[in-house]
């Protein structure tokens, strides 16, 4: 029996929205129905490029379209709460790009609104759904090499400082922490849980946005050394040093990657994962199933997981005196 086709709207027409749309168009029983951008020319171009049926010049118009079954929010960080509430109050299921919002208070308001409207809401932390990441967490849960002693995770790339770019625009959440630091933090929380204490230091761009952030998460029997930077290329790996060996998610750990397992005797093997999409397809398919099953919360990217993530980021921001 054919599944119900989920008709998607996208709010925001930037780079990540294009990647999302590309993967959405590979999924049976899903359709890119509408795109909204404040620039109608941009919206029409996006619609043409990705075969959307409708293009809107305002987000409000899209939210009022009764034919939409789900909305993906791909606007800058500071707009996530407002655009999520706009759709949730129309009882439209919302998949909102990470970070969910700017702080815990905003996230709580989003969750409360979703619950009051009995409408599904999920943070689009795509890494959580990728096969290599779920494989790694399964190994760690089963203590394949024993307990984790140390985690090292970094995410860094160089891009010229440009205050016209969203990436450096502090008022909308620009800087390394919210944009890419969230990934090493997510790895630590997913594998080791909430840290007892946090050390953090940061460097700033001239406009006050953080250019890099170094963090140490302290646990009872382990430490996590985490880094994000917009000023240099880093390996962007996540390495779990365990009692009897290491598990390393190789370069660009947050997206499709291989996993190297090495025991303390030096024996090594590499696990690879092959699929044809960018990787957004896994979270999209999960979200589609939530809608079809009339669920209001994901069992993978739960509200509690999102709360923990943003509250930990809030703790780091307090340590480095970063305010938006």
C-alpha positions as CSV (number, residue, x, y, z in Angstrom):
1,X,0.0,0.0,0.0
2,X,1.4,3.4,-1.0
3,X,2.3,5.7,1.9
4,X,0.8,9.1,2.2
5,X,2.8,11.7,0.3
6,X,4.2,14.3,2.7
7,X,4.1,17.7,1.1
8,X,7.0,19.9,2.4
9,X,7.5,23.6,2.6
10,X,10.9,25.2,3.2
11,X,11.4,28.5,4.9
12,X,14.7,30.1,3.8
13,X,16.5,29.5,0.5
14,X,20.1,29.4,1.4
15,X,22.8,26.7,1.0
16,X,21.5,24.3,3.6
17,X,18.0,24.6,2.2
18,X,19.3,23.6,-1.2
19,X,21.0,20.5,0.2
20,X,17.9,19.6,2.0
21,X,15.8,20.0,-1.1
22,X,18.2,17.9,-3.1
23,X,17.8,15.0,-0.7
24,X,14.1,15.5,-0.3
25,X,13.6,15.0,-4.0
26,X,15.2,11.6,-3.8
27,X,12.6,10.3,-1.3
28,X,9.5,8.4,-2.5
29,X,6.2,9.6,-1.1
30,X,7.6,13.0,-0.3
31,X,7.3,16.2,-2.3
32,X,8.8,19.7,-2.2
33,X,5.6,21.6,-2.4
34,X,6.6,25.2,-1.5
35,X,9.5,27.5,-0.9
36,X,9.4,30.9,0.9
37,X,12.1,33.6,0.7
38,X,11.9,37.3,1.4
39,X,13.2,37.7,-2.1
40,X,10.6,36.4,-4.5
41,X,13.1,36.2,-7.4
42,X,15.2,33.9,-5.2
43,X,12.2,31.9,-4.2
44,X,11.1,31.4,-7.8
45,X,14.7,30.4,-8.8
46,X,14.7,27.9,-6.0
47,X,11.3,26.5,-7.0
48,X,12.5,26.1,-10.5
49,X,15.8,24.4,-9.5
50,X,14.2,21.9,-7.2
51,X,10.7,21.4,-8.7
52,X,8.7,23.1,-6.0
53,X,5.1,23.8,-7.0
54,X,4.7,27.1,-5.1
55,X,7.0,30.0,-4.3
56,X,6.2,32.6,-1.7
57,X,7.7,36.0,-0.9
58,X,6.7,35.8,2.8
59,X,7.0,33.1,5.4
60,X,3.5,34.0,6.6
61,X,2.0,33.1,3.2
62,X,3.6,29.7,3.3
63,X,2.4,29.0,6.8
64,X,-1.2,29.7,5.7
65,X,-1.0,27.2,2.9
66,X,-3.3,24.4,4.0
67,X,-1.7,21.9,1.5
68,X,1.6,21.8,3.5
69,X,2.1,18.8,5.7
70,X,5.6,19.7,7.1
71,X,8.0,22.7,7.1
72,X,11.7,22.7,7.2
73,X,13.2,25.9,8.7
74,X,16.5,26.9,7.2
75,X,16.8,30.6,8.2
76,X,19.6,32.0,10.4
77,X,19.7,30.9,14.0
78,X,18.1,33.9,15.6
79,X,14.9,33.4,13.5
80,X,14.4,29.7,14.4
81,X,12.1,30.3,17.3
82,X,9.9,32.9,15.5
83,X,9.5,30.9,12.3
84,X,8.9,27.7,14.3
85,X,6.1,29.3,16.3
86,X,4.6,30.7,13.1
87,X,4.1,27.3,11.7
88,X,3.3,25.4,14.9
89,X,0.5,27.8,15.6
90,X,-1.0,26.8,12.2
91,X,-0.5,23.1,13.4
92,X,2.1,22.5,10.8
93,X,4.8,19.9,11.8
94,X,8.2,21.6,12.1
95,X,11.7,20.3,11.4
96,X,13.9,23.2,12.5
97,X,17.6,23.4,11.6
98,X,20.1,23.3,14.4
99,X,20.7,25.0,16.7
100,X,17.1,24.8,17.7
101,X,17.1,28.4,18.9
102,X,19.4,30.9,20.6
103,X,19.1,29.7,24.2
104,X,17.2,27.3,26.5
105,X,14.4,29.8,27.1
106,X,13.6,30.0,23.4
107,X,13.7,26.2,23.0
108,X,11.3,25.7,25.9
109,X,8.9,28.1,24.3
110,X,9.0,26.2,21.1
111,X,8.5,22.9,22.8
112,X,5.6,24.3,24.8
113,X,3.9,25.7,21.7
114,X,4.3,22.3,19.9
115,X,2.7,20.5,22.8
116,X,-0.2,23.0,23.1
117,X,-0.9,22.6,19.4
118,X,-0.4,18.8,19.5
119,X,2.0,19.2,16.6
120,X,5.3,17.4,16.0
121,X,8.5,19.5,16.3
122,X,12.1,18.2,15.9
123,X,15.5,19.7,15.8
124,X,17.3,18.9,12.5
125,X,20.5,17.5,14.0
126,X,21.1,15.4,10.9
127,X,24.2,13.7,12.4
128,X,22.1,11.8,14.9
129,X,20.4,9.9,12.0
130,X,23.5,9.1,10.0
131,X,24.5,5.4,9.8
132,X,28.1,5.9,10.8
133,X,27.1,7.9,13.9
134,X,24.5,5.4,15.0
135,X,27.0,2.6,14.4
136,X,29.6,4.4,16.6
137,X,27.2,5.1,19.4
138,X,26.1,1.4,19.4
139,X,29.8,0.3,19.7
140,X,30.3,2.7,22.6
141,X,27.1,1.6,24.3
142,X,28.1,-2.0,24.1
143,X,31.6,-1.0,25.4
144,X,33.3,-2.6,22.4
145,X,36.7,-1.3,23.7
146,X,35.5,-0.7,27.3
147,X,34.8,2.7,28.8
148,X,35.7,6.0,27.2
149,X,38.7,7.6,28.8
150,X,39.1,10.6,26.5
151,X,37.2,12.1,23.6
152,X,38.8,14.5,21.1
153,X,36.5,16.2,18.6
154,X,37.1,19.3,16.5
155,X,35.4,21.2,13.7
156,X,37.3,23.9,11.9
157,X,37.6,25.5,8.5
158,X,38.9,28.8,7.3
159,X,36.7,31.4,5.6
160,X,37.6,35.1,5.1
161,X,36.1,37.4,7.7
162,X,33.1,39.1,6.1
163,X,30.5,40.9,8.3
164,X,28.0,40.7,5.4
165,X,28.0,36.9,5.8
166,X,25.5,35.2,8.2
167,X,28.5,33.1,9.5
168,X,30.0,36.2,11.1
169,X,26.8,38.1,11.9
170,X,26.7,38.0,15.7
171,X,23.1,39.3,16.2
172,X,21.8,36.3,14.2
173,X,24.0,33.8,16.0
174,X,27.1,34.0,13.9
175,X,30.4,32.7,15.1
176,X,32.0,29.3,15.5
177,X,30.1,28.0,18.6
178,X,26.5,27.9,17.4
179,X,27.3,27.1,13.8
180,X,29.9,24.3,14.1
181,X,30.9,24.0,17.8
182,X,27.5,22.5,18.3
183,X,28.7,19.3,16.6
184,X,31.6,18.4,18.9
185,X,29.4,19.3,21.8
186,X,26.7,17.0,20.4
187,X,29.2,14.1,20.1
188,X,30.3,14.6,23.8
189,X,26.7,14.7,25.0
190,X,25.7,11.6,22.9
191,X,28.6,9.5,24.2
192,X,29.4,10.7,27.6
193,X,26.3,12.6,28.8
194,X,26.1,15.9,30.6
195,X,29.5,17.1,31.9
196,X,30.1,17.7,35.6
197,X,32.1,20.9,34.9
198,X,33.1,22.8,31.8
199,X,36.2,24.8,30.9
200,X,36.1,27.1,27.9
201,X,38.0,29.9,26.3
202,X,37.4,31.7,23.1
203,X,38.8,34.3,20.6
204,X,36.7,36.9,19.0
205,X,36.4,38.6,15.6
206,X,36.4,42.4,15.7
207,X,32.6,42.5,15.8
208,X,32.5,40.2,18.9
209,X,31.4,37.0,17.3
210,X,33.6,34.1,18.4
211,X,36.2,33.1,15.9
212,X,37.2,29.9,17.8
213,X,36.3,28.1,21.0
214,X,38.2,25.5,23.0
215,X,36.3,23.5,25.5
216,X,37.1,20.7,28.1
217,X,34.2,18.8,29.5
218,X,34.9,17.0,32.7
219,X,33.3,13.7,33.7
220,X,33.8,11.4,36.6
221,X,36.2,9.1,34.7
222,X,36.8,10.9,31.4
223,X,37.4,14.2,29.7
224,X,36.3,15.6,26.3
225,X,38.5,18.0,24.5
226,X,36.4,19.9,22.0
227,X,37.2,22.7,19.5
228,X,35.5,24.9,16.9
229,X,37.2,27.5,14.7
230,X,36.5,29.6,11.6
231,X,40.1,30.6,11.3
232,X,41.8,27.3,10.2
233,X,41.2,23.9,8.6
234,X,41.2,21.1,11.2
235,X,40.9,17.4,10.8
236,X,37.2,17.5,11.9
237,X,37.5,14.1,13.5
238,X,35.9,12.6,16.6
239,X,38.2,10.1,18.4
240,X,37.1,8.0,21.4
241,X,40.0,6.8,23.4
242,X,38.7,3.8,25.3
243,X,40.3,1.3,27.7
244,X,41.2,-1.3,25.1
245,X,41.3,0.7,21.9
246,X,40.2,3.7,19.9
247,X,37.2,4.4,17.8
248,X,37.7,7.3,15.3
249,X,35.1,8.9,13.1
250,X,37.2,10.1,10.3
251,X,37.3,13.5,8.7
252,X,34.1,15.5,8.6
253,X,32.7,13.4,11.3
254,X,29.3,15.2,11.3
255,X,28.5,14.1,7.8
256,X,29.0,10.8,5.9
257,X,32.3,9.3,7.1
258,X,34.1,6.1,7.8
259,X,34.9,4.7,11.2
260,X,38.3,3.3,12.2
261,X,38.6,0.8,15.0
262,X,42.0,0.1,16.5
263,X,42.7,-2.1,19.5
264,X,45.5,-1.7,21.9
265,X,47.6,-4.3,20.0
266,X,47.5,-2.1,16.9
267,X,45.0,-4.2,14.9
268,X,42.9,-1.9,12.8
269,X,39.8,-2.1,10.6
270,X,37.8,0.6,8.7
271,X,34.0,0.5,8.5
272,X,32.5,2.4,5.5
273,X,28.9,3.4,4.8
274,X,27.6,3.8,1.3
275,X,24.5,5.7,0.3
276,X,23.6,8.0,-2.6
277,X,22.2,11.0,-0.8
278,X,24.0,13.8,1.0
279,X,22.6,12.4,4.3
280,X,19.7,14.7,5.0
281,X,17.4,11.9,3.7
282,X,17.7,9.9,7.0
283,X,16.2,12.7,9.1
284,X,13.6,13.5,6.5
285,X,12.4,9.9,6.3
286,X,12.3,9.7,10.1
287,X,10.2,12.9,10.3
288,X,7.9,11.7,7.6
289,X,7.2,8.6,9.7
290,X,6.5,10.7,12.8
291,X,3.8,12.5,10.8
292,X,2.3,9.4,9.4
293,X,2.2,7.8,12.9
294,X,0.7,11.0,14.4
295,X,3.6,11.2,16.8
296,X,4.4,14.6,18.4
297,X,8.0,13.9,19.4
298,X,10.9,12.0,17.9
299,X,12.3,9.1,19.8
300,X,15.8,9.8,18.4
301,X,16.1,13.6,18.5
302,X,13.9,14.0,21.6
303,X,13.0,17.2,23.3
304,X,15.2,16.3,26.2
305,X,18.2,15.8,23.8
306,X,17.6,19.2,22.4
307,X,17.2,20.8,25.8
308,X,20.5,19.2,26.9
309,X,22.3,20.4,23.8
310,X,21.2,24.0,24.1
311,X,21.6,24.2,27.8
312,X,25.2,22.9,27.5
313,X,25.8,25.6,24.8
314,X,24.4,28.1,27.3
315,X,26.9,26.9,29.9
316,X,29.8,27.3,27.4
317,X,28.6,30.8,26.4
318,X,28.6,31.8,30.0
319,X,32.2,30.6,30.4
320,X,33.4,32.7,27.4
321,X,31.1,35.7,28.1
322,X,29.3,35.4,24.8
323,X,26.0,37.2,24.6
324,X,23.8,37.8,21.6
